Amino acid sequence: MKRGPAVLLGVLGFLVLGGGAYAIRARRGVRTTVVPATLLADSLKAPAGVRIKVEVINTTKKSGYGRRASQLLRDRGFDVVDVGSVGPLRDTTLVLDRSGHPAWAGSVTRILGPVSRMESRPDSSRYLDVTVLLGRAWRPPAEPLNP
């Protein structure tokens, strides 16, 4: 007769632990259904019918970041007219609006990711719309395998 309450207590404990595990698993499932920022950036493109001239400057010690950023922007329809490297080193990526069109610079900022910020610095002496100063925190997207 003493086994009955022990079995009942064991079954109740099992149900409580199982319910807790189910709740944790269900909650994790909700987090994984959030659309990643990289997928949102894939849908961003330059406005149709407009030629947006972009300059990309790599301010990091990592070679090739300027090239990778220019490829990313060209794939999205931007006209990258210059790629270079210059100091001083920056931590965060800075996107500069040169032509007074903050929406264009905002699109570039969203494409480059969450570690970039935008400022408006109009400069009529440059034949540019946007200048990108790549920072150390920027990570290029994975390159496709080209065998």
N, C-alpha and C positions, 0 to 999 in steps of 0.2 A: 503494500500500500504506500510505502514511502517513495517508491519509484515514480509514481504518477505526478506529484508536484515537481520533482526534479526534471522530468521529461517536459512538462508544460513550461517550466522556466527556461529550459534549453530551446524549445521551439520558439518561444517569445523573443529570446535573445537573438536567435537566428533571423527572425522576421525583422527585428529592429536593425540589425547590422545589414541585412539585405536591402531594406528600405533606404538606409543611409547611403549605401553604395550606389543604388539606383539614382538617388537624388544627385549625388556628386557626378555620376556619369551623364545624367540628363543636363546638368548645368554646364558641363564641359562641352556638350554637344551644341549648346546655344552659342558658346564663344567661337566655335570653329565655323559657324555659319556666317559670321561677319565677313564682309567682302574685304580682302586685303587691299592695302593702299596701292600695291603694285598693279593689281587688276584695274583699279580706278585710273591709275596713270596710263595704262595701256589704251584707254578709251579717249584720252585727251589728245587733241590734234590742233594744228594751226588753223585759223579761220580760212575757209575756202575763198579763193580769189584774191588773197592778200599775201604779198611777199614780205615776210618779217625777217629782217636781217639781224643775225645774232653773232656775237663775238664770244668765244669760250676761252677763258684764261685759267690754266692750271696753276694754283698757288700751293700745291702740295709737293712732297718729295717723290711721289709715286709717278713714274713715267707711264704714259698711255692714258691717264684719266681724261685729258682734254680730248683725245681722239675718241674715247668711248662715249663721252658726253655729247660730242658733236654727232656721232652716229645715232645716238638715241634721239636727239633733237631733229636730225634730218629724217629719220624714220617717221617722225610725227608731223612732217611737213614744214619745218622751219628751215630757212636758208642760212646755214652757218657759213659766214664769209671769212672768218679768221679763227685760227686756233693757235694758242701760244702758251708760254710759261713765264711767270714773273713772280718775284717776291713782293712783299713779305708773306710768310706763311699765314694762312687763315685756318681757323678751326671749323667754322660753318660756311656753307655756300651762300654767296650773296648774289642776287639777281638785281641788276640795275636797269630801271626803265630810262632809256635815253631819249625817246621821242614823244613822251607825253601820252602814251597809251598803256595805262597800268593793267588793263585786262590782258594784253599780250605778255607782259612780264609775269603776271599772275599765272598764266597758263604754263610758262616755262618753269616757274617755281613749283607748281603742283606736279609737273612731270619729273622734275629732279628729286622730289621726295620731301619728307618731313624735316630733314635737317638743313633746309634752305630757307632763307628769308628774302624779302623784296624791299627795295628802296627806290624812290623816284629821284633821279639825278639827271634832269634834262641837259643835253649837250648838243646844240645845233651844229657844232663844228665837226661832229662825227657823222659818218654816213652809216649809222647803226640805229636799230630800234631797241635792242636788248644787249647788255653785257653780262656774262656769267663769270663770276670769280669762284672757281671750285675750291671748296674747303676740305680739310682733312677728314671730316666726318662723313663726306659723301661716299657712297658705295655704288659702283656701277652695276647695272643689271647683268645677269648671267648671259654670256655669249652663246649663241647656238653652235652646235658641233658642226664644223665644216670639214668633212673627211677629205 
